[in-house]
Every structure is written in structure tokens, then in C-alpha cells.
Amino acid sequence: MGKISVVGSSNTDMVIKSKRLPVPGETILGGTFFMNPGGKGANQSVAIARLGGQVVFICKTGNDIFGKQSVQHMKEEGINTQCMFTDPDHPSGVALIMVDDKAENCISVASGSNGTLHPVDIDKSIKEIESSDIVLLQLEIPMQTVEYTAKKAVSLKKAVILNPAPAQILSGELLKCISVITPNETEAELLTGIKVTDQASAAKAAKILKDKGVSTIIITMGSNGAFVLTDTLSKIIPVQKVIPVDTTAAGDTFNGALVVAISEGKDIEEAIIFANKAAAISVTRLGAQSSVPYRNEIKD
């Protein structure tokens, strides 16, 4: 099994679950509240650790209670935390999440110290990246840092997997560094201009990304499964149907599970099947990291 470096965000999620999401200017009473560690990088690191992967998390937190709790929590999950740096001048990241009774959510993030994870921090982490086989990235840290990390990883002959979320335009230079990209339908549309609604439209969007230099494209399509395009594969891999409770961190669980499976030598189709199973379990539970399953919950 190979080692995985996750470079990304750490947040504290403040979640309210209510019957429906409020419209602008509206107040809804009667919701339930809880706090949960979150952030795409942290969520994916926890998913990797719980599913049996060896992971180091490279991030930046504030010198506050949320930051200290995040480091402690990661240690308890069995994650290498020596590259979780502290920013003395900015607060830790916070996400405000609203979830309705159909498991749809809306999220607003105050990035805080996530926005000060800079290339110099990647240089401080270079020994960990050098000893990794896979580098997993998302887009809740500065784009400059994402691009710097991807280029550095490629120069060290590491596989780079990008979860392009939250949705942003990506440079051609960055795309050429990516081994595997995992957008959802919304992110794929932003990146390609193709509205993804079915296998045919997913194939068109994936072809555009492949022509830009990405070797493997996986478009996650919720309950419809995941479409994959490689040199030898073009198909939808279905996901088990479940009754959703909260979709928060389903994508992060998918990405964490995917890289674990790849690090274990599974081929890309086997890896997606494994990731689909993990994500299906996560949507049946409330919260971000609290919804991530353990390896013994994934049935072969």
C-alpha cells in the first residue's frame, strides 16, 4: 500500500438540519444544531485513514480552539499531523451548513487560515510528499498553492488526483499535471461548458478534459453513479441505491476511498466501485466526518 499526501482545507462545520432550506430573507425555526470537524482536505484525510490508507495531511489552521481541536482530532484518527501548520494571524476555517429533510444542503465557508496555505508551506512538507505515491488536492486553498503542489508532485513523479471543488476554472497548465480528476456534474459543466445529465453528456464533457491532458476523468453523478473515461474505458459505474439523510462530504468520502483503492493497486473500475460503496454509506448519515464509514463497513 502506498502513502498518500492530502493538501487542503480544515474547517469546523456548524450544521443546522431543518425541514427545508430558507429562501433569502427568511428565518426558519425548529432546526437541530451540531458541530462537526470538516473541510474538504480534512474530510478526505479522515476517509483515507478510516478506510485503511496511510495519510499525511498538509494544511493550515488558526491559533484558536478550532485549530487545536482539529489537530487533536486528526491525531486520534491516525493521521500524520506534522504538516498541519498554525497561522498566528488568521482564524481557523469555519463552514455554516444548512441541510433539509431531503438531504440537500447549502454551505457558506469563511476560509480563514486555509487561505494562507502558501507554496512555502508545501516546501516545508516536501519530505512527506517525496515519500508519498499519491498527492490528493481540492480547491479550498489558494489556486497558486494547488498549482505549485501539482507541479512539484509531477516533478517528483507522483500521481496527482484533483477533486475540483468548489467549482472553479482551471488553467491548462494545471490540467496537464493531473492524473485523475473527479468533478461532479456542476463542476464538469463549469470546466467544459457541457451540461451533464446522462452518460452521453458526461462522455462529451470527459472527452474535453481528456483532450486537455488529464488521463483519467471520473464524473460523479450522485445516485446515478460515476462516469469514467480512460484510454480503454468509457462507462457509468452504478452506485447502490440508499435512502439519503445528508449528502455533506459524500464527494469527500468518494475521493478518499478512491485514492485508498488506487494505492492498494486496484484498477480504476475496482477503485470506483469501492468509492461508490463508501459514498453510499456516507449519505445515510448526518454530518461530514461523522458520516465517513470505516473499512469493515464496506462489503466486498
Helices and strands as residue ranges (DSSP letters): E 3-7, E 11-17, E 32-38, H 40-50, E 54-62, H 65-76, E 84-87, E 93-99, E 105-110, G 112-116, H 119-124, H 126-130, E 134-137, H 143-155, E 159-162, H 172-175, E 180-181, H 185-192, H 199-211, E 216-220, G 222-224, E 226-229, E 234-237, H 250-263, H 268-282, G 289-291, G 295-297
